[in-house]
């Protein structure tokens, strides 16, 4: 995705930009409200990460209100040290799609950003088919084929494969899978992911010469057609 990061703290900005870039996203950066507003209204982004308190005479909420007044529906995640309920409500009422308080874990930020990106794509144009290499998924008929051969999957296996295919070429972390496939917002400390990935490999990879589901050590998994 192409992401705009508007954050005045150089440490936070560098940390977030580095993490997003390493997971395959393109990141444009601004360190003040004036430049952030200019980029937000003049260029197209999949998601905007917006610090609430910014220098330059224009704060995050002003940027957000300007975007929404122009009918710009780009998903926006507010980052803020203001953690009170009233502050969060004010941010959401201004038109943000999500609100994350500082300090935060990058894994949670990434999961939220990519969830907003998926929501934005779904609203823009519903996608009915996914394809990675010779692997094809029809979201309407709920069917999967690889090199023309039908693959029968259980519902959870289908959701897992769909998630991996939507993030093809990207590292998918345990946290992302728990939230995106199992709807868990905590780690149940079980091997449920490993078991399902193993079952999926038996069906998607084992009968074929080239494996698509890769294990990325200490990070997660990646679906990739070399």
N, C-alpha and C positions, 0 to 999 in steps of 0.2 A: 504494500500500500504506500501511497504518498502521504506523508504526515507532516503537519505544521506543528512545531513545538515553540510556544511562546513562554519563555521563562527567564527571569532576570538573574537568578542565582547561577553563577557559572558552574559551580560544582554539581548542582542538580541537573542543569541543562546538559552538561557533558556526560553525566552518568546515564541519563535517559536516552540521549541521542546515540551513545555508543551501544547500549543494549538493543535499541530498536534496529540500528543498522546491522548489528550482528545477527539478528533474526530475519534479515532479508528485506527490511523496509527502507524506503527513501525518506530522509528527514530534512526538511527545511527549518532553519532556526531564526528566531528573533529574540532579542534581549530587552525589548521595551515595547510599550503599548502602541506607539506610533507606527513602528515598523511591522509589528504583529498585525495591526489592523490593515495596513496596506497590502501585506501578503494575503491575508485572509479574504479580502474582498476582490483582489485582482487576479488570483490564481485559483486553480481547482485542486482540492485536497480530498482524500478519502476520510480522514479524521483530523481534528484539531485538538491538541493538548494545550490547555490555556491556564497559566498561572493567574490567580485572581488579583493579587496585588502586584502592580507593575509600575515602573517609572515612566516618565515621558508624558504625564498628564492624562493618559488614557489607561484605565484599569481593565482587568479581564471582563468584568460584567458589561462595561461600555462596549467593548469589542463584540461581545456576544449579542447584546441588544441591537447593535448596528447590523450584524449579520442577519438576525431574524427579521428585522424591519425591511431588509432587502429580499426577503423570502429565500434566503440562503439556508438550506436545510442540512448542511454538512454536519455530521455528528461531532459534538464537542464534549470533551472530558475536562472538567475543571480540576486543577491541582491547587490546594490551598492549605495553609497552616491554620486557617479559621475553621475549627472543628465543631463549634456549637451547632445545635439543631437549627437555630434561626439562620445562621450563616449558610448552612447546607440548603435549607429551604429557599433562601433568597437566590442562591445560585441556580437551583433547579427551576424556579419560577422565571428566571431571566431567560430561560431557553436552553440550558445545558441538558445533555442527555445522561450525564453521569457526573459524580462528584467524589473525588478521592482526596483524603486528608493526608498531610505530611506529619511525620515520616511515613513512608510506604515501602512495600516490598516490590521490587521490579516485576516479579512473576505475576503479582496481582495487577499491576499497571498494564502489563502486556496482555493479560487475559481480557481485561476490560476494553482496551483499545481495539483488540481484534474482534471482540464481540460487537462493538460499535461499528466496525468496518463491515462485518457480515450483515448487520441490520441495515446499513446504508445501501449495500449492494442489493439486498432483497427488496428494499423499497423502490430502488431505481428500476430494476428489471429482474423479475423472477427468473432464476436459472433452473432449467429442467434437466440438463444433462451435464455430467462431469466426465472428463477424459484425461488420463495420464498414461502416456505411452499407448500400449494396446489394451489398457484397462478402461472399461466404459461403465458408467453408472447412469441409469435412467431414473430420475427422482419421481416421475409420475407413475411409472409402472413398478417402481421399487425393484428393479432388476439389475443384475451385474453380469457383465461378460468380460472375458479376457481373451484376446485373439479370436473372438467369435465364439468361444466356449462359455456356456452358461455356468455361473457360480451361484449356488444356493447359500444364502446367509440368513442367520437368525436376526431378529430386529435389532438387538444391541450390536451385533457384528456389522450390520448395515450402517448404523449411526457412527460407529467407530471408523469404518472405512470412508464414509462420507466426510467426516471431520478431517481425516488425513488427506483426502483428495482435495478438499477445499484449501488446505495448507500445503499443497505439494511443493517440494523444494525448500520447505521451511522446517526448522526444528520445532516439534510439538512437545511441550513439556508435560509432566505428570499433572501439574495444576490445571493446565489448559484442557487436558482430557477429562479430568474429574469434573470440571465445570461444564464443558461443552457437550460431553457424551452422557455423563451420569447425573448431571445437575447437582453435584456435591459442591458446596462452598467451604469444604474442609477436607482434610486428608484422613480417610478412615483407617489408615495404616494397615491396609490389606494388599494382597497381590492381585486384586481384581483386574487391574490394567494389564499386567503381565500375562495372566491367563487368557484374556480375550485377544490380546495381540498374538499370542502363540496360536490360538485357534484360527485367527484370521490368516496368519501366514500359511497354515496347513492348506487352506482353501485357495488363497490368492497367489501364493508363491511356489509352494512345493511341487505342483504338477508342471511347472514351467521352468525354463532354463535360467531365466534372469529374475532374481529377487527384486521386488519393488520396495518392500518395507525394510528400512535400515534402522539399526539401533545406533543412536548417537551417545557415546559413553558419557555418563554423568549428566546427561541433559534430557534425553527422551527418545523420540522416534522421528523419522522422516520418510515420507513416501517420495520416491525419486526414480525416474526412468533415465538411467545413464545413457 
